[in-house]
Amino acid sequence: MAHGPDAVHELVSESGWSYPVSVRRLEREHALANVQLDEDGNSIMLAELLSETNVDRFESRDDLEAKLGPVFESESRRRKVGFFGRIKRTFLGG
C-alpha cells in the first residue's frame, strides 16, 4: 500500500484526474479517505492532512510531493513515540 504523497497521488489517479488538481476537489471527493502516513501503518484522513497545509492546488505529481512531503514527515514524526511516550500519553494526556 502506498504511503505519504504517493497515497494522495493514488487517489488522484484512481479518480481518473490529471494535474493540476485543486485541494478543494480532493476535499470534496475524498475528504474522509484515510491515507497512510508511513510504513508503520499510521494513517490520517485526507481532509485533516490538507487542513494542515496552505495550498490551493497541485500543479503536478512533483508539486504534490514537494508540498505534502514535509506535512507527511511532520505528522509521522509526531505520531512516533516510544513505549514510555505511549504510557505518558495514555495516563497523563501528554
C-alpha positions in Angstrom: 0.0 0.0 0.0 1.3 3.4 -0.9 2.1 5.9 1.8 3.0 9.6 2.0 2.4 11.7 -1.0 2.2 8.6 -3.1 -1.1 7.7 -1.3 -2.6 11.0 -2.3 -1.4 10.6 -5.9 -3.1 7.2 -5.9 -6.4 9.0 -5.1 -5.8 11.4 -8.0 -5.0 8.5 -10.4 -7.9 6.3 -9.2 -10.3 9.2 -9.8 -9.1 9.5 -13.4 -8.0 13.0 -12.9 -5.0 14.7 -14.4 -2.9 17.6 -12.9 -3.4 20.3 -12.0 -5.8 19.2 -9.2 -7.3 21.6 -6.7 -7.2 20.9 -3.0 -10.9 21.7 -2.9 -11.7 19.0 -5.4 -9.7 16.5 -3.4 -11.5 17.5 -0.2 -14.9 17.3 -1.9 -14.4 13.9 -3.4 -12.1 12.2 -0.8 -12.4 14.1 2.5 -12.9 11.0 4.6 -10.4 8.8 2.8 -7.7 7.5 5.1 -4.2 7.9 3.6 -1.2 6.1 5.1 1.4 8.4 6.6 4.3 6.0 6.8 5.4 2.4 6.5 4.3 1.8 10.1 0.7 1.9 9.1 -0.2 5.3 10.7 -2.9 7.0 8.8 -4.8 10.3 8.6 -8.0 11.4 7.0 -7.2 13.4 3.8 -9.3 16.4 5.0 -7.3 16.6 8.2 -4.0 16.4 6.3 -5.0 19.0 3.8 -6.1 21.4 6.6 -2.5 21.5 7.9 -1.4 23.0 4.6 -1.7 26.4 3.0 -2.1 25.0 -0.5 -4.8 25.7 -3.2 -3.7 23.2 -5.9 -1.1 20.8 -7.1 0.3 21.5 -10.5 2.0 18.1 -10.9 2.9 15.0 -9.1 6.3 16.6 -8.2 4.5 19.6 -6.9 2.2 17.4 -4.8 5.2 15.6 -3.3 7.1 18.9 -2.6 4.1 20.4 -0.9 2.8 17.4 1.1 6.1 15.6 1.8 7.0 17.8 4.7 3.5 17.6 6.1 3.6 13.8 6.0 7.0 13.7 7.6 6.0 16.1 10.4 2.8 14.2 11.2 4.6 10.8 11.1 7.3 12.1 13.4 4.7 13.5 15.8 3.0 10.1 16.0 6.1 8.1 16.6 6.5 7.7 20.3 8.2 5.0 22.3 6.8 2.8 25.0 7.1 5.4 27.7 5.7 8.1 25.5 2.6 5.9 24.9 2.3 5.3 28.7 2.6 9.1 29.3 0.0 9.9 26.6 -2.4 7.3 28.0 -2.3 8.3 31.6 -1.3 12.0 31.5 -2.7 13.1 28.2 0.7 14.3 27.1 
